[in-house]
Amino acid sequence: MEKTLKEFLKKHKACKDGFDFAKDLTLEQFLSTCHRGDWILWLFVRMNPNSLRELTLAKGHCANTVRELMKDERNTKAVDVAIAFGEEKATREELDAAAAAADYAAAYAAAAYAADYAVAAYAAADYAADTAVAAYAVAKKQNQKQTADICRKYLPIEIWDQNLI
């Protein structure tokens, strides 16, 4: 049995930034102050491997924060089914089918995006690229905070298996 969150993070090879953030915190402190939903999800998966519904519900709501960026209906359908599964309104089979369809859509979109990006890359000006990078960094930070809040809502400390730390 693990003695501290720090030991648990080390054993499970947390990323350096996540480890540095959480190493001196209790689980409760980590959950209440963490600014990144992906870190909370990462830890939840490792501490609660049998909590698929709760995890899927949180992940579905996190994915829903970027719904407007989803160009393919199969991706938005997968998000909807993930949330429905988390709410016990969809079966595991429906979840698996939606995920498979979204994977296919993502693979197709990635190939199309790569071709479009190659053409657009030559046309982009340095200023536009710098502006886009800065805007992306701000949006990313805002989304990380938003998804952390979502995780706190759908993965409250009361459902975590704290026997591991």
C-alpha positions in Angstrom: 0.0 0.0 0.0 1.2 3.5 -0.9 2.0 5.9 2.0 1.6 9.3 0.3 0.3 10.8 -2.9 3.9 11.6 -3.8 4.9 8.0 -3.6 1.8 7.0 -5.7 2.7 9.6 -8.3 6.3 8.4 -8.5 5.3 4.8 -8.7 2.8 5.5 -11.6 5.3 7.8 -13.4 3.4 11.1 -13.3 4.6 13.7 -15.8 7.3 16.0 -14.3 5.0 19.1 -14.2 2.1 17.1 -12.6 4.5 15.5 -10.1 6.1 18.8 -9.1 2.6 20.4 -8.6 1.2 17.6 -6.5 4.1 16.0 -4.7 3.6 17.9 -1.4 -0.2 17.8 -1.4 -2.8 15.5 0.0 -5.3 14.1 -2.4 -7.9 16.5 -1.1 -5.5 19.5 -1.6 -4.6 18.2 -5.1 -8.3 17.9 -6.1 -9.2 21.3 -4.8 -6.3 23.2 -6.3 -5.4 21.4 -9.5 -5.7 23.7 -12.5 -5.6 20.9 -15.1 -8.4 18.5 -15.8 -6.1 16.1 -17.7 -4.1 15.6 -14.5 -7.2 14.9 -12.4 -8.4 12.4 -15.0 -4.9 10.7 -15.1 -4.9 10.3 -11.4 -8.5 9.1 -11.2 -7.9 6.4 -13.8 -5.0 5.0 -11.7 -6.7 5.2 -8.4 -10.2 4.1 -9.5 -9.7 1.6 -12.4 -13.1 0.1 -12.0 -15.0 3.4 -12.2 -15.7 3.5 -15.9 -19.1 5.2 -15.7 -17.8 8.1 -13.6 -14.7 8.5 -15.6 -16.6 8.4 -18.9 -19.1 11.0 -17.6 -16.3 13.4 -16.6 -14.4 12.8 -19.9 -17.5 13.4 -21.9 -18.2 16.7 -20.3 -14.5 17.7 -20.7 -14.7 16.8 -24.4 -17.9 18.8 -24.7 -15.9 22.0 -23.9 -14.5 21.9 -27.4 -17.6 20.7 -29.2 -17.6 23.7 -31.6 -14.2 22.4 -32.9 -15.6 19.0 -33.9 -16.3 19.0 -37.6 -17.7 15.5 -37.9 -21.1 14.5 -36.4 -19.6 11.2 -35.3 -17.4 13.0 -32.8 -20.2 15.0 -31.3 -22.3 11.8 -31.2 -19.5 10.0 -29.3 -19.5 12.8 -26.7 -23.2 12.6 -26.3 -23.1 8.8 -25.9 -20.2 9.1 -23.4 -22.3 11.4 -21.3 -25.3 9.2 -21.6 -23.2 6.1 -20.6 -22.0 8.0 -17.6 -25.6 8.8 -16.7 -26.6 5.1 -17.2 -28.7 6.0 -20.2 -26.5 4.2 -22.8 -25.0 0.7 -22.8 -21.3 -0.2 -23.0 -22.0 -1.5 -26.5 -23.4 1.9 -27.6 -20.4 3.6 -26.1 -17.9 1.3 -27.9 -19.8 1.7 -31.2 -19.7 5.5 -30.9 -16.1 5.5 -29.9 -15.2 3.4 -33.0 -17.1 5.7 -35.3 -15.4 8.7 -33.8 -12.0 7.0 -34.2 -12.7 6.5 -37.9 -13.8 10.1 -38.3 -10.7 11.4 -36.5 -8.4 9.3 -38.7 -10.1 10.6 -41.8 -10.0 14.2 -40.5 -6.3 14.0 -39.5 -5.4 13.0 -43.1 -7.5 15.8 -44.6 -6.2 18.3 -42.0 -2.6 17.4 -42.8 -3.1 18.1 -46.5 -4.9 21.4 -45.8 -2.2 22.4 -43.3 0.6 21.8 -45.7 -1.0 24.2 -48.2 -1.9 26.8 -45.6 1.5 26.7 -44.0 3.1 28.3 -47.0 0.5 31.1 -47.0 0.7 32.0 -43.3 2.6 35.1 -42.2 4.9 35.1 -39.2 2.7 37.6 -37.4 -0.5 35.5 -37.9 1.4 32.4 -36.7 2.6 34.3 -33.6 -0.8 35.6 -32.8 -2.4 32.2 -33.3 0.2 30.6 -30.9 -0.5 33.2 -28.2 -4.3 32.8 -28.6 -3.9 29.1 -28.4 -1.8 29.3 -25.2 -4.5 31.4 -23.5 -7.3 29.2 -24.7 -5.5 26.1 -23.6 -4.9 27.4 -20.1 -8.6 28.5 -19.9 -9.7 25.0 -21.1 -7.5 23.3 -18.6 -9.1 25.2 -15.8 -12.6 24.6 -17.1 -11.9 20.8 -17.4 -10.4 20.8 -13.9 -13.7 22.3 -12.6 -15.7 19.7 -14.5 -13.6 16.9 -13.0 -14.2 18.3 -9.5 -17.9 18.3 -10.2 -18.2 14.8 -11.6 -15.3 13.1 -9.7 -15.8 14.4 -6.1 -13.3 13.2 -3.5 -16.0 11.0 -2.0 -15.9 8.5 -4.9 -12.1 8.2 -5.0 -10.5 5.0 -3.7 -8.2 6.5 -1.2 -6.9 3.1 0.1 -4.0 3.3 -2.3 -2.4 6.4 -0.6 
